[in-house]
């Protein structure tokens, strides 16, 4: 059993309130503490740190619970278990579980991944974040760019920062029709060679 002095009372509280994944959380917590990480509580989740740097967090979702590695993109995924939540996530990766059995069976693998994540922190590695050109253009905007060659030319002539601001602005709404109306609202702006806020 781990030394209780390493346990953070906020995490105890989190576990006591947990309606779902309680057993799984406890198992993941023991594994993280076994790796001699400091237990903290950040962003409403148990977070395990090494010398103040976040190494791994415990998350619960409706369909699964997960270990989240903030710099998971730098880990070598020998077992093919690291998952990128969405295509816009650049650095973080998850390992997902549906039951406590999976966690128990993978304990040694999980510890290996956590130790690798600690090495990443010791080495001070950073995830190289993508340049704006690699941002995902929402399909509603892409469609207009394909339909209207002038718009494409005008958009490509904008500075990278302005392109990025538009892409992020057009991508934000959850609903397609809201994205469409945003695109339509700013088309003339782009044709005039203006940025989002010009």
N, C-alpha and C positions, 0 to 999 in steps of 0.2 A: 504494500500500500504506500501511497506517496505521503510525504511529510505534509501534515496539515498546515504548517506555517506557510507553505508555498501556495496554498489555496486562497483564492480571492473571495471574500464574502459576497461580493456582487455576483460572482458566478454561482455560488451556492444558492443565492436567491433566484437567479435565472433558472437553475435546475429544479428548484422546488416549485416554481410556477409552471414549468413545462408540462403541457397537456399531452404533447405528442413527442416522440423521439427521446423521451427521458432516459431510458436505458442506453440508447445509442450515444447520447451526449455524454453520459457518465463514462462510457467506455472510451470515447474519443478524448475526453478530458484526461483520463488516466494515461493514455498513450502519450499525449502531449507533455504531461508532467513528467513522465518517465524519461522524456528526452531532455530533461533539465531546462525547460523553458520557464520563463516567468509568466504567471497567469495574470491577465489583465482583463478589463471589460471595456470594449470600445464599440461604438456604433451599435449599441444594444446587443452585442454578441461576445461570447468568451473569445479572447484573443491571446495568443501565446507569443511572447516576445523574447528576443535575444539581444541583450545590451540596448534595450529600448527600441529595437527595430521589430516590426511585425513579421512574424514567420508564418503563422497559420491561424486561421479563425475557424470557429465551429458555427455552422449555419444550419437552420432548419427551414425547409420549404414544404409545400403541401405534399408533393410527390416523393420527396427524398430529403435526407439530411446530408450534410457535406462538410468536408474539410476544405477550406478555401485558402489557397496559397497566393498571397498578393503578388508574388513574383514568380508564379508557377510557369510562366513562359520560359524561364531560364533553366527549369529542371529537365533532366533527361528522363523521358517517360518510358523506361524500359518495359513496363507492364501495360502500357497503352491505357492507363486509367485516368489520365488528366483530361478534364473536359473544359472547353472554352464555352462560357455561358451563352454569349451571343457574338456575332461577328465583329461588334464594335469594341468588345473587351480586348484590350491590348496585352495587359500584363498578367492578370489573375487567371488561375485555373482551379477547378474543383475536382475533388474525388467524391463521388456520390455513393450513398448507401441507402438500402431500403429496409434493412433489418440489422439487429445487433450481431447476428451470426456472421454476416459479411465482414463486419468490422473485426470481430475476433479472429476470423480466418486470415484476414489480411494484415494482422497486427505487425508482423515483422516487415512487411513491404511498406506499410504506412510509416513505420519508424525510419526506414531507409530514406523515404521521400522527405520526411521532416528533417532528418540529419543533413540531407542534401540542401534543403532550404536554409538551414543554419549556415552551411558552408558558403552559400551565396551571400549571406549577410556578412560573414567574416571577411569575405573577399571584397565586400563593398560593391558588388555588381549592381548594375541598373538595367532595366529593360529598355532597349532602344525603342522609343515611341515612333510610330509611323509619321511620315510627312503628310501634309495635307492632301497631296495628289492621290494618296491611297485611301482617302476617306470614301466611304460608300455613298455614292450619289443616289438619292431616293428615286425610285423608278418613275414617279410622276414627273420629276424634273428631267430625268434622262429622256423620257418620251418627247418632251418639248424640244430638248436639244437635238434629238434625231429628226424631228419634224421641221424645225426651223434652223436652217444652216446659219443664218445671220446671228441667231441667239447663241449658237455654239461658238462661233468666232468671237462674238463680243464677250462671252463668259471666259473663254480661254485667254483673252487679252487682259483680263483683270489681274490684279496682283494676287499672289497665293493666299495672302491673309483675307482678301475680300472674297475670293472663291470659297474659302473655308467657312467664312461667316455665313454666306448664303447656304452652303450645303447643310450646315448645322441648323440654320433657321428653318430650312425646308424639311429637315428630317424630324424635327421635334414633335409635331403633332402625331397623335396615335392614329387618327383617322385619315384615310386616304383623301377624302374630299377636302379636309382642312389643309392637307399638304398641297392639293391642287390649287386651292384658292390663294395660298401663300405664293405659290409659283407664279400664278397669273397676276397677282398684285405687283410683283417685282420684275416682271419680264421687261417692261419698258425701261425701268431703272438700269437693268443689265445692258439692254440695247444702247442706252445712253452712256454706257461705260462707267456707271456709278456703283459705288459700294452700297451695302445694306443701309448704312447710316449717313450716307452723303446727302 
